[in-house]
Amino acid sequence: MLIPFKLVIGSQDIYNLKRSIMINHEHNILCPYCGETISIVLDISVDEQEYIEDCCVCCQPILIHYRFQLGKITNIEIRAEGEI
Ligand SMILES: [Zn+2]
């Protein structure tokens, strides 16, 4: 007896893949410490976010604050942590 076999190639996986491409936005910034260009990946599933990322060149903590609206980054601030 043949058992009906339905092959489900994870449509959920494809959905997640598309989603992860859409919500991750790569951006180049200049490190406020060493001046090197570094690439960061912004999570644009949120409208606004502030976080600290260590520079991949000099390992200093960089404060990154950005706003994301209507499909693009509208404002991005890069500061050395501790500066006001
Ligand atoms: Zn640096």
PDB file of the backbone (N, CA, C, O) and the ligand in Angstrom, with CONECT records:
HET     ZN  A 101       1
ATOM      1  N   MET A   1       0.839  -1.190   0.000  1.00  0.00           N
ATOM      2  CA  MET A   1       0.000   0.000   0.000  1.00  0.00           C
ATOM      3  C   MET A   1       0.879   1.248   0.000  1.00  0.00           C
ATOM      4  O   MET A   1       1.820   1.364   0.785  1.00  0.00           O
ATOM      5  N   LEU A   2       0.559   2.154  -0.876  1.00  0.00           N
ATOM      6  CA  LEU A   2       1.322   3.390  -0.947  1.00  0.00           C
ATOM      7  C   LEU A   2       0.752   4.417   0.028  1.00  0.00           C
ATOM      8  O   LEU A   2      -0.448   4.682   0.097  1.00  0.00           O
ATOM      9  N   ILE A   3       1.660   4.946   0.740  1.00  0.00           N
ATOM     10  CA  ILE A   3       1.221   6.007   1.655  1.00  0.00           C
ATOM     11  C   ILE A   3       1.441   7.338   0.957  1.00  0.00           C
ATOM     12  O   ILE A   3       2.560   7.660   0.559  1.00  0.00           O
ATOM     13  N   PRO A   4       0.400   8.089   0.813  1.00  0.00           N
ATOM     14  CA  PRO A   4       0.582   9.397   0.164  1.00  0.00           C
ATOM     15  C   PRO A   4       1.673  10.187   0.878  1.00  0.00           C
ATOM     16  O   PRO A   4       1.645  10.376   2.094  1.00  0.00           O
ATOM     17  N   PHE A   5       2.601  10.624   0.104  1.00  0.00           N
ATOM     18  CA  PHE A   5       3.726  11.343   0.695  1.00  0.00           C
ATOM     19  C   PHE A   5       3.754  12.768   0.181  1.00  0.00           C
ATOM     20  O   PHE A   5       3.867  13.029  -1.017  1.00  0.00           O
ATOM     21  N   LYS A   6       3.652  13.634   1.092  1.00  0.00           N
ATOM     22  CA  LYS A   6       3.651  15.041   0.696  1.00  0.00           C
ATOM     23  C   LYS A   6       4.983  15.650   1.118  1.00  0.00           C
ATOM     24  O   LYS A   6       5.335  15.699   2.297  1.00  0.00           O
ATOM     25  N   LEU A   7       5.682  16.096   0.132  1.00  0.00           N
ATOM     26  CA  LEU A   7       6.979  16.694   0.423  1.00  0.00           C
ATOM     27  C   LEU A   7       6.808  18.177   0.729  1.00  0.00           C
ATOM     28  O   LEU A   7       6.366  18.972  -0.100  1.00  0.00           O
ATOM     29  N   VAL A   8       7.171  18.494   1.923  1.00  0.00           N
ATOM     30  CA  VAL A   8       7.041  19.905   2.293  1.00  0.00           C
ATOM     31  C   VAL A   8       8.443  20.496   2.373  1.00  0.00           C
ATOM     32  O   VAL A   8       9.155  20.298   3.357  1.00  0.00           O
ATOM     33  N   ILE A   9       8.819  21.202   1.361  1.00  0.00           N
ATOM     34  CA  ILE A   9      10.107  21.882   1.396  1.00  0.00           C
ATOM     35  C   ILE A   9       9.872  23.193   2.125  1.00  0.00           C
ATOM     36  O   ILE A   9       9.253  24.127   1.616  1.00  0.00           O
ATOM     37  N   GLY A  10      10.381  23.214   3.304  1.00  0.00           N
ATOM     38  CA  GLY A  10      10.088  24.298   4.240  1.00  0.00           C
ATOM     39  C   GLY A  10       9.801  25.656   3.650  1.00  0.00           C
ATOM     40  O   GLY A  10      10.708  26.459   3.431  1.00  0.00           O
ATOM     41  N   SER A  11       8.545  25.904   3.397  1.00  0.00           N
ATOM     42  CA  SER A  11       8.199  27.250   2.949  1.00  0.00           C
ATOM     43  C   SER A  11       8.493  28.222   4.093  1.00  0.00           C
ATOM     44  O   SER A  11       8.762  29.403   3.877  1.00  0.00           O
ATOM     45  N   GLN A  12       8.436  27.702   5.288  1.00  0.00           N
ATOM     46  CA  GLN A  12       8.750  28.537   6.447  1.00  0.00           C
ATOM     47  C   GLN A  12      10.224  28.940   6.424  1.00  0.00           C
ATOM     48  O   GLN A  12      10.583  30.063   6.780  1.00  0.00           O
ATOM     49  N   ASP A  13      11.069  27.998   5.997  1.00  0.00           N
ATOM     50  CA  ASP A  13      12.498  28.304   5.918  1.00  0.00           C
ATOM     51  C   ASP A  13      12.764  29.411   4.911  1.00  0.00           C
ATOM     52  O   ASP A  13      13.556  30.322   5.153  1.00  0.00           O
ATOM     53  N   ILE A  14      12.078  29.309   3.770  1.00  0.00           N
ATOM     54  CA  ILE A  14      12.275  30.317   2.730  1.00  0.00           C
ATOM     55  C   ILE A  14      11.774  31.661   3.234  1.00  0.00           C
ATOM     56  O   ILE A  14      12.389  32.702   3.001  1.00  0.00           O
ATOM     57  N   TYR A  15      10.657  31.616   3.923  1.00  0.00           N
ATOM     58  CA  TYR A  15      10.111  32.845   4.497  1.00  0.00           C
ATOM     59  C   TYR A  15      11.113  33.461   5.466  1.00  0.00           C
ATOM     60  O   TYR A  15      11.370  34.665   5.424  1.00  0.00           O
ATOM     61  N   ASN A  16      11.673  32.634   6.331  1.00  0.00           N
ATOM     62  CA  ASN A  16      12.632  33.140   7.306  1.00  0.00           C
ATOM     63  C   ASN A  16      13.873  33.702   6.631  1.00  0.00           C
ATOM     64  O   ASN A  16      14.433  34.708   7.066  1.00  0.00           O
ATOM     65  N   LEU A  17      14.292  33.040   5.569  1.00  0.00           N
ATOM     66  CA  LEU A  17      15.472  33.486   4.844  1.00  0.00           C
ATOM     67  C   LEU A  17      15.236  34.866   4.245  1.00  0.00           C
ATOM     68  O   LEU A  17      16.064  35.768   4.374  1.00  0.00           O
ATOM     69  N   LYS A  18      14.079  35.012   3.584  1.00  0.00           N
ATOM     70  CA  LYS A  18      13.732  36.305   3.002  1.00  0.00           C
ATOM     71  C   LYS A  18      13.657  37.361   4.092  1.00  0.00           C
ATOM     72  O   LYS A  18      14.146  38.480   3.935  1.00  0.00           O
ATOM     73  N   ARG A  19      13.047  36.988   5.174  1.00  0.00           N
ATOM     74  CA  ARG A  19      12.866  37.937   6.262  1.00  0.00           C
ATOM     75  C   ARG A  19      14.225  38.378   6.809  1.00  0.00           C
ATOM     76  O   ARG A  19      14.432  39.558   7.090  1.00  0.00           O
ATOM     77  N   SER A  20      15.143  37.431   6.956  1.00  0.00           N
ATOM     78  CA  SER A  20      16.428  37.797   7.527  1.00  0.00           C
ATOM     79  C   SER A  20      17.214  38.693   6.576  1.00  0.00           C
ATOM     80  O   SER A  20      18.012  39.521   7.015  1.00  0.00           O
ATOM     81  N   ILE A  21      16.989  38.527   5.273  1.00  0.00           N
ATOM     82  CA  ILE A  21      17.640  39.417   4.320  1.00  0.00           C
ATOM     83  C   ILE A  21      17.042  40.815   4.447  1.00  0.00           C
ATOM     84  O   ILE A  21      17.753  41.820   4.406  1.00  0.00           O
ATOM     85  N   MET A  22      15.718  40.855   4.602  1.00  0.00           N
ATOM     86  CA  MET A  22      15.052  42.147   4.678  1.00  0.00           C
ATOM     87  C   MET A  22      15.341  42.910   5.960  1.00  0.00           C
ATOM     88  O   MET A  22      15.425  44.138   5.943  1.00  0.00           O
ATOM     89  N   ILE A  23      15.493  42.207   7.057  1.00  0.00           N
ATOM     90  CA  ILE A  23      15.637  42.943   8.308  1.00  0.00           C
ATOM     91  C   ILE A  23      17.084  43.231   8.661  1.00  0.00           C
ATOM     92  O   ILE A  23      17.349  43.971   9.608  1.00  0.00           O
ATOM     93  N   ASN A  24      18.023  42.663   7.921  1.00  0.00           N
ATOM     94  CA  ASN A  24      19.410  42.980   8.216  1.00  0.00           C
ATOM     95  C   ASN A  24      19.967  43.888   7.134  1.00  0.00           C
ATOM     96  O   ASN A  24      19.936  43.569   5.945  1.00  0.00           O
ATOM     97  N   HIS A  25      20.463  44.999   7.568  1.00  0.00           N
ATOM     98  CA  HIS A  25      20.879  46.031   6.647  1.00  0.00           C
ATOM     99  C   HIS A  25      22.346  46.340   6.933  1.00  0.00           C
ATOM    100  O   HIS A  25      22.699  46.815   8.013  1.00  0.00           O
ATOM    101  N   GLU A  26      23.179  46.062   5.957  1.00  0.00           N
ATOM    102  CA  GLU A  26      24.593  46.285   6.188  1.00  0.00           C
ATOM    103  C   GLU A  26      24.941  47.752   5.955  1.00  0.00           C
ATOM    104  O   GLU A  26      24.432  48.392   5.035  1.00  0.00           O
ATOM    105  N   HIS A  27      25.787  48.248   6.781  1.00  0.00           N
ATOM    106  CA  HIS A  27      26.108  49.668   6.732  1.00  0.00           C
ATOM    107  C   HIS A  27      27.586  49.844   7.056  1.00  0.00           C
ATOM    108  O   HIS A  27      28.124  49.176   7.939  1.00  0.00           O
ATOM    109  N   ASN A  28      28.232  50.747   6.333  1.00  0.00           N
ATOM    110  CA  ASN A  28      29.637  51.029   6.635  1.00  0.00           C
ATOM    111  C   ASN A  28      29.738  52.286   7.490  1.00  0.00           C
ATOM    112  O   ASN A  28      29.116  53.305   7.189  1.00  0.00           O
ATOM    113  N   ILE A  29      30.508  52.208   8.532  1.00  0.00           N
ATOM    114  CA  ILE A  29      30.710  53.370   9.397  1.00  0.00           C
ATOM    115  C   ILE A  29      32.202  53.586   9.610  1.00  0.00           C
ATOM    116  O   ILE A  29      33.025  52.706   9.359  1.00  0.00           O
ATOM    117  N   LEU A  30      32.521  54.783  10.082  1.00  0.00           N
ATOM    118  CA  LEU A  30      33.911  55.060  10.434  1.00  0.00           C
ATOM    119  C   LEU A  30      34.065  54.929  11.937  1.00  0.00           C
ATOM    120  O   LEU A  30      33.277  55.483  12.703  1.00  0.00           O
ATOM    121  N   CYS A  31      35.058  54.213  12.342  1.00  0.00           N
ATOM    122  CA  CYS A  31      35.314  54.068  13.767  1.00  0.00           C
ATOM    123  C   CYS A  31      35.789  55.414  14.328  1.00  0.00           C
ATOM    124  O   CYS A  31      36.712  56.019  13.782  1.00  0.00           O
ATOM    125  N   PRO A  32      35.156  55.889  15.426  1.00  0.00           N
ATOM    126  CA  PRO A  32      35.569  57.179  16.001  1.00  0.00           C
ATOM    127  C   PRO A  32      36.925  57.119  16.697  1.00  0.00           C
ATOM    128  O   PRO A  32      37.487  58.156  17.049  1.00  0.00           O
ATOM    129  N   TYR A  33      37.438  55.944  16.893  1.00  0.00           N
ATOM    130  CA  TYR A  33      38.735  55.805  17.569  1.00  0.00           C
ATOM    131  C   TYR A  33      39.876  55.723  16.566  1.00  0.00           C
ATOM    132  O   TYR A  33      40.826  56.504  16.621  1.00  0.00           O
ATOM    133  N   CYS A  34      39.770  54.775  15.657  1.00  0.00           N
ATOM    134  CA  CYS A  34      40.899  54.528  14.763  1.00  0.00           C
ATOM    135  C   CYS A  34      40.643  55.006  13.333  1.00  0.00           C
ATOM    136  O   CYS A  34      41.560  55.013  12.512  1.00  0.00           O
ATOM    137  N   GLY A  35      39.392  55.411  13.024  1.00  0.00           N
ATOM    138  CA  GLY A  35      39.100  55.958  11.706  1.00  0.00           C
ATOM    139  C   GLY A  35      38.967  54.933  10.598  1.00  0.00           C
ATOM    140  O   GLY A  35      38.808  55.289   9.430  1.00  0.00           O
ATOM    141  N   GLU A  36      39.032  53.671  10.958  1.00  0.00           N
ATOM    142  CA  GLU A  36      38.876  52.632   9.947  1.00  0.00           C
ATOM    143  C   GLU A  36      37.398  52.481   9.574  1.00  0.00           C
ATOM    144  O   GLU A  36      36.504  52.694  10.393  1.00  0.00           O
ATOM    145  N   THR A  37      37.177  52.112   8.327  1.00  0.00           N
ATOM    146  CA  THR A  37      35.808  51.804   7.909  1.00  0.00           C
ATOM    147  C   THR A  37      35.477  50.393   8.352  1.00  0.00           C
ATOM    148  O   THR A  37      36.190  49.441   8.036  1.00  0.00           O
ATOM    149  N   ILE A  38      34.397  50.276   9.080  1.00  0.00           N
ATOM    150  CA  ILE A  38      33.974  48.938   9.473  1.00  0.00           C
ATOM    151  C   ILE A  38      32.538  48.719   9.039  1.00  0.00           C
ATOM    152  O   ILE A  38      31.754  49.662   8.931  1.00  0.00           O
ATOM    153  N   SER A  39      32.212  47.488   8.798  1.00  0.00           N
ATOM    154  CA  SER A  39      30.886  47.124   8.328  1.00  0.00           C
ATOM    155  C   SER A  39      30.069  46.610   9.503  1.00  0.00           C
ATOM    156  O   SER A  39      30.494  45.713  10.230  1.00  0.00           O
ATOM    157  N   ILE A  40      28.900  47.188   9.674  1.00  0.00           N
ATOM    158  CA  ILE A  40      28.026  46.707  10.736  1.00  0.00           C
ATOM    159  C   ILE A  40      26.715  46.255  10.110  1.00  0.00           C
ATOM    160  O   ILE A  40      26.345  46.709   9.027  1.00  0.00           O
ATOM    161  N   VAL A  41      26.033  45.381  10.780  1.00  0.00           N
ATOM    162  CA  VAL A  41      24.737  44.914  10.297  1.00  0.00           C
ATOM    163  C   VAL A  41      23.666  45.439  11.235  1.00  0.00           C
ATOM    164  O   VAL A  41      23.640  45.110  12.421  1.00  0.00           O
ATOM    165  N   LEU A  42      22.781  46.262  10.682  1.00  0.00           N
ATOM    166  CA  LEU A  42      21.723  46.850  11.492  1.00  0.00           C
ATOM    167  C   LEU A  42      20.476  45.985  11.427  1.00  0.00           C
ATOM    168  O   LEU A  42      20.090  45.491  10.367  1.00  0.00           O
ATOM    169  N   ASP A  43      19.869  45.819  12.565  1.00  0.00           N
ATOM    170  CA  ASP A  43      18.591  45.115  12.618  1.00  0.00           C
ATOM    171  C   ASP A  43      17.502  46.152  12.361  1.00  0.00           C
ATOM    172  O   ASP A  43      17.204  46.984  13.219  1.00  0.00           O
ATOM    173  N   ILE A  44      16.916  46.089  11.174  1.00  0.00           N
ATOM    174  CA  ILE A  44      15.934  47.109  10.819  1.00  0.00           C
ATOM    175  C   ILE A  44      14.506  46.612  11.011  1.00  0.00           C
ATOM    176  O   ILE A  44      13.570  47.127  10.399  1.00  0.00           O
ATOM    177  N   SER A  45      14.350  45.607  11.866  1.00  0.00           N
ATOM    178  CA  SER A  45      12.998  45.183  12.223  1.00  0.00           C
ATOM    179  C   SER A  45      12.432  46.116  13.290  1.00  0.00           C
ATOM    180  O   SER A  45      11.249  46.058  13.625  1.00  0.00           O
ATOM    181  N   VAL A  46      13.297  46.971  13.813  1.00  0.00           N
ATOM    182  CA  VAL A  46      12.852  47.965  14.786  1.00  0.00           C
ATOM    183  C   VAL A  46      13.059  49.354  14.186  1.00  0.00           C
ATOM    184  O   VAL A  46      13.897  49.533  13.302  1.00  0.00           O
ATOM    185  N   ASP A  47      12.305  50.326  14.662  1.00  0.00           N
ATOM    186  CA  ASP A  47      12.385  51.675  14.110  1.00  0.00           C
ATOM    187  C   ASP A  47      13.586  52.443  14.609  1.00  0.00           C
ATOM    188  O   ASP A  47      14.127  53.305  13.917  1.00  0.00           O
ATOM    189  N   GLU A  48      13.990  52.122  15.806  1.00  0.00           N
ATOM    190  CA  GLU A  48      15.059  52.893  16.409  1.00  0.00           C
ATOM    191  C   GLU A  48      15.816  51.994  17.359  1.00  0.00           C
ATOM    192  O   GLU A  48      15.230  51.165  18.055  1.00  0.00           O
ATOM    193  N   GLN A  49      17.111  52.165  17.379  1.00  0.00           N
ATOM    194  CA  GLN A  49      17.889  51.313  18.261  1.00  0.00           C
ATOM    195  C   GLN A  49      19.201  51.980  18.626  1.00  0.00           C
ATOM    196  O   GLN A  49      19.773  52.748  17.853  1.00  0.00           O
ATOM    197  N   GLU A  50      19.651  51.669  19.806  1.00  0.00           N
ATOM    198  CA  GLU A  50      20.949  52.159  20.245  1.00  0.00           C
ATOM    199  C   GLU A  50      21.685  50.970  20.852  1.00  0.00           C
ATOM    200  O   GLU A  50      21.139  50.251  21.689  1.00  0.00           O
ATOM    201  N   TYR A  51      22.897  50.776  20.431  1.00  0.00           N
ATOM    202  CA  TYR A  51      23.642  49.663  20.991  1.00  0.00           C
ATOM    203  C   TYR A  51      25.134  49.912  20.841  1.00  0.00           C
ATOM    204  O   TYR A  51      25.565  50.843  20.160  1.00  0.00           O
ATOM    205  N   ILE A  52      25.890  49.075  21.479  1.00  0.00           N
ATOM    206  CA  ILE A  52      27.340  49.222  21.439  1.00  0.00           C
ATOM    207  C   ILE A  52      27.942  48.065  20.668  1.00  0.00           C
ATOM    208  O   ILE A  52      27.630  46.897  20.900  1.00  0.00           O
ATOM    209  N   GLU A  53      28.814  48.429  19.745  1.00  0.00           N
ATOM    210  CA  GLU A  53      29.496  47.396  18.984  1.00  0.00           C
ATOM    211  C   GLU A  53      30.997  47.654  19.085  1.00  0.00           C
ATOM    212  O   GLU A  53      31.448  48.790  18.943  1.00  0.00           O
ATOM    213  N   ASP A  54      31.746  46.619  19.324  1.00  0.00           N
ATOM    214  CA  ASP A  54      33.189  46.786  19.401  1.00  0.00           C
ATOM    215  C   ASP A  54      33.774  46.885  17.998  1.00  0.00           C
ATOM    216  O   ASP A  54      33.421  46.113  17.107  1.00  0.00           O
ATOM    217  N   CYS A  55      34.665  47.838  17.819  1.00  0.00           N
ATOM    218  CA  CYS A  55      35.343  47.977  16.536  1.00  0.00           C
ATOM    219  C   CYS A  55      36.141  46.707  16.262  1.00  0.00           C
ATOM    220  O   CYS A  55      36.841  46.196  17.136  1.00  0.00           O
ATOM    221  N   CYS A  56      36.021  46.208  15.030  1.00  0.00           N
ATOM    222  CA  CYS A  56      36.716  44.970  14.713  1.00  0.00           C
ATOM    223  C   CYS A  56      38.207  45.207  14.475  1.00  0.00           C
ATOM    224  O   CYS A  56      38.985  44.258  14.381  1.00  0.00           O
ATOM    225  N   VAL A  57      38.599  46.482  14.378  1.00  0.00           N
ATOM    226  CA  VAL A  57      40.011  46.802  14.145  1.00  0.00           C
ATOM    227  C   VAL A  57      40.724  47.103  15.468  1.00  0.00           C
ATOM    228  O   VAL A  57      41.747  46.499  15.788  1.00  0.00           O
ATOM    229  N   CYS A  58      40.153  48.064  16.240  1.00  0.00           N
ATOM    230  CA  CYS A  58      40.841  48.473  17.468  1.00  0.00           C
ATOM    231  C   CYS A  58      40.145  47.974  18.742  1.00  0.00           C
ATOM    232  O   CYS A  58      40.639  48.193  19.847  1.00  0.00           O
ATOM    233  N   CYS A  59      39.010  47.310  18.585  1.00  0.00           N
ATOM    234  CA  CYS A  59      38.293  46.687  19.709  1.00  0.00           C
ATOM    235  C   CYS A  59      37.724  47.669  20.731  1.00  0.00           C
ATOM    236  O   CYS A  59      37.383  47.271  21.845  1.00  0.00           O
ATOM    237  N   GLN A  60      37.618  48.937  20.366  1.00  0.00           N
ATOM    238  CA  GLN A  60      37.018  49.910  21.283  1.00  0.00           C
ATOM    239  C   GLN A  60      35.500  49.881  21.117  1.00  0.00           C
ATOM    240  O   GLN A  60      34.991  49.593  20.034  1.00  0.00           O
ATOM    241  N   PRO A  61      34.785  50.182  22.197  1.00  0.00           N
ATOM    242  CA  PRO A  61      33.317  50.152  22.105  1.00  0.00           C
ATOM    243  C   PRO A  61      32.750  51.393  21.406  1.00  0.00           C
ATOM    244  O   PRO A  61      33.004  52.522  21.826  1.00  0.00           O
ATOM    245  N   ILE A  62      31.998  51.175  20.359  1.00  0.00           N
ATOM    246  CA  ILE A  62      31.398  52.263  19.581  1.00  0.00           C
ATOM    247  C   ILE A  62      29.899  52.276  19.866  1.00  0.00           C
ATOM    248  O   ILE A  62      29.222  51.251  19.784  1.00  0.00           O
ATOM    249  N   LEU A  63      29.400  53.465  20.205  1.00  0.00           N
ATOM    250  CA  LEU A  63      27.969  53.605  20.439  1.00  0.00           C
ATOM    251  C   LEU A  63      27.286  53.922  19.117  1.00  0.00           C
ATOM    252  O   LEU A  63      27.625  54.900  18.450  1.00  0.00           O
ATOM    253  N   ILE A  64      26.338  53.101  18.751  1.00  0.00           N
ATOM    254  CA  ILE A  64      25.638  53.263  17.487  1.00  0.00           C
ATOM    255  C   ILE A  64      24.161  53.531  17.769  1.00  0.00           C
ATOM    256  O   ILE A  64      23.500  52.764  18.469  1.00  0.00           O
ATOM    257  N   HIS A  65      23.669  54.608  17.225  1.00  0.00           N
ATOM    258  CA  HIS A  65      22.260  54.952  17.406  1.00  0.00           C
ATOM    259  C   HIS A  65      21.683  55.226  16.032  1.00  0.00           C
ATOM    260  O   HIS A  65      22.220  56.041  15.284  1.00  0.00           O
ATOM    261  N   TYR A  66      20.601  54.558  15.695  1.00  0.00           N
ATOM    262  CA  TYR A  66      20.028  54.799  14.378  1.00  0.00           C
ATOM    263  C   TYR A  66      18.518  54.761  14.384  1.00  0.00           C
ATOM    264  O   TYR A  66      17.887  54.166  15.258  1.00  0.00           O
ATOM    265  N   ARG A  67      17.966  55.407  13.392  1.00  0.00           N
ATOM    266  CA  ARG A  67      16.525  55.372  13.144  1.00  0.00           C
ATOM    267  C   ARG A  67      16.311  54.808  11.756  1.00  0.00           C
ATOM    268  O   ARG A  67      17.065  55.069  10.819  1.00  0.00           O
ATOM    269  N   PHE A  68      15.267  54.038  11.667  1.00  0.00           N
ATOM    270  CA  PHE A  68      14.948  53.414  10.395  1.00  0.00           C
ATOM    271  C   PHE A  68      13.484  53.666  10.075  1.00  0.00           C
ATOM    272  O   PHE A  68      12.593  53.264  10.824  1.00  0.00           O
ATOM    273  N   GLN A  69      13.247  54.335   8.956  1.00  0.00           N
ATOM    274  CA  GLN A  69      11.870  54.652   8.581  1.00  0.00           C
ATOM    275  C   GLN A  69      11.680  54.507   7.087  1.00  0.00           C
ATOM    276  O   GLN A  69      12.572  54.822   6.298  1.00  0.00           O
ATOM    277  N   LEU A  70      10.521  54.033   6.711  1.00  0.00           N
ATOM    278  CA  LEU A  70      10.135  53.932   5.300  1.00  0.00           C
ATOM    279  C   LEU A  70      11.201  53.263   4.439  1.00  0.00           C
ATOM    280  O   LEU A  70      11.511  53.713   3.336  1.00  0.00           O
ATOM    281  N   GLY A  71      11.743  52.190   4.968  1.00  0.00           N
ATOM    282  CA  GLY A  71      12.657  51.387   4.174  1.00  0.00           C
ATOM    283  C   GLY A  71      14.082  51.854   4.104  1.00  0.00           C
ATOM    284  O   GLY A  71      14.885  51.278   3.369  1.00  0.00           O
ATOM    285  N   LYS A  72      14.420  52.879   4.845  1.00  0.00           N
ATOM    286  CA  LYS A  72      15.828  53.283   4.827  1.00  0.00           C
ATOM    287  C   LYS A  72      16.260  53.891   6.156  1.00  0.00           C
ATOM    288  O   LYS A  72      15.442  54.296   6.982  1.00  0.00           O
ATOM    289  N   ILE A  73      17.572  53.938   6.327  1.00  0.00           N
ATOM    290  CA  ILE A  73      18.138  54.540   7.517  1.00  0.00           C
ATOM    291  C   ILE A  73      17.989  56.057   7.382  1.00  0.00           C
ATOM    292  O   ILE A  73      18.499  56.655   6.434  1.00  0.00           O
ATOM    293  N   THR A  74      17.301  56.660   8.317  1.00  0.00           N
ATOM    294  CA  THR A  74      17.105  58.107   8.227  1.00  0.00           C
ATOM    295  C   THR A  74      18.098  58.872   9.080  1.00  0.00           C
ATOM    296  O   THR A  74      18.355  60.052   8.843  1.00  0.00           O
ATOM    297  N   ASN A  75      18.644  58.208  10.055  1.00  0.00           N
ATOM    298  CA  ASN A  75      19.556  58.898  10.957  1.00  0.00           C
ATOM    299  C   ASN A  75      20.470  57.866  11.593  1.00  0.00           C
ATOM    300  O   ASN A  75      20.007  56.855  12.121  1.00  0.00           O
ATOM    301  N   ILE A  76      21.757  58.123  11.539  1.00  0.00           N
ATOM    302  CA  ILE A  76      22.672  57.208  12.227  1.00  0.00           C
ATOM    303  C   ILE A  76      23.756  58.039  12.903  1.00  0.00           C
ATOM    304  O   ILE A  76      24.386  58.898  12.287  1.00  0.00           O
ATOM    305  N   GLU A  77      23.951  57.762  14.161  1.00  0.00           N
ATOM    306  CA  GLU A  77      24.957  58.475  14.931  1.00  0.00           C
ATOM    307  C   GLU A  77      25.978  57.474  15.431  1.00  0.00           C
ATOM    308  O   GLU A  77      25.648  56.409  15.953  1.00  0.00           O
ATOM    309  N   ILE A  78      27.221  57.854  15.253  1.00  0.00           N
ATOM    310  CA  ILE A  78      28.313  57.002  15.701  1.00  0.00           C
ATOM    311  C   ILE A  78      29.116  57.805  16.717  1.00  0.00           C
ATOM    312  O   ILE A  78      29.591  58.902  16.421  1.00  0.00           O
ATOM    313  N   ARG A  79      29.257  57.265  17.886  1.00  0.00           N
ATOM    314  CA  ARG A  79      30.008  57.997  18.901  1.00  0.00           C
ATOM    315  C   ARG A  79      30.938  57.046  19.654  1.00  0.00           C
ATOM    316  O   ARG A  79      30.716  55.838  19.740  1.00  0.00           O
ATOM    317  N   ALA A  80      31.976  57.652  20.187  1.00  0.00           N
ATOM    318  CA  ALA A  80      32.819  56.886  21.088  1.00  0.00           C
ATOM    319  C   ALA A  80      32.045  56.756  22.397  1.00  0.00           C
ATOM    320  O   ALA A  80      31.454  57.733  22.858  1.00  0.00           O
ATOM    321  N   GLU A  81      32.039  55.625  22.975  1.00  0.00           N
ATOM    322  CA  GLU A  81      31.279  55.438  24.196  1.00  0.00           C
ATOM    323  C   GLU A  81      31.812  56.357  25.285  1.00  0.00           C
ATOM    324  O   GLU A  81      33.024  56.475  25.465  1.00  0.00           O
ATOM    325  N   GLY A  82      30.899  57.013  26.020  1.00  0.00           N
ATOM    326  CA  GLY A  82      31.338  57.914  27.076  1.00  0.00           C
ATOM    327  C   GLY A  82      31.310  59.360  26.656  1.00  0.00           C
ATOM    328  O   GLY A  82      31.236  60.247  27.506  1.00  0.00           O
ATOM    329  N   GLU A  83      31.369  59.624  25.343  1.00  0.00           N
ATOM    330  CA  GLU A  83      31.222  60.990  24.858  1.00  0.00           C
ATOM    331  C   GLU A  83      29.766  61.405  24.957  1.00  0.00           C
ATOM    332  O   GLU A  83      28.861  60.574  24.883  1.00  0.00           O
ATOM    333  N   ILE A  84      29.552  62.703  25.125  1.00  0.00           N
ATOM    334  CA  ILE A  84      28.161  63.167  25.162  1.00  0.00           C
ATOM    335  C   ILE A  84      27.935  64.084  23.957  1.00  0.00           C
ATOM    336  O   ILE A  84      26.833  64.600  23.772  1.00  0.00           O
TER     337      ILE A  84
HETATM  338 ZN    ZN A 101      38.506  51.229  15.643  1.00  0.00          ZN2+
END
